[in-house]
């Protein structure tokens, strides 16, 4: 079992930056076995994949809509995963969720994750 708590959301102007953090309650050795992902959900839309990182941090994956603007990273010693978001656009406005999976691979779909945080709101004004 692992609990995930996101932070770092807020209101930012278009073109600005935010860094989201996701802290896990798992032990360090346990956290290092989890693949981690970020998803987002805008009002009236389905939850969509944003980025994912393998347990070692050696592999990362991004949705086309954020590639080149967002960077996912992790610090296993701190049991934390980050999402650096640059060049933000109004279309990036959503609730951002952190997710963890301890089964296999590095999922890029919602169904591939078995643990979820409560989400943090990101609002980008034009």
Secondary structure, 3 states (H helix, E strand, C coil): CCCEEEECCEEEECCCCEEEEEEECCCHHHHCCCEEEEEEECCCCCCEEEEEECCCCCCEEECCCCCCCEEEEEECCCCEEEEEECCCCHHHCEEEEEEEECCCCCCCCHHHCCEECCCEEEEEEC
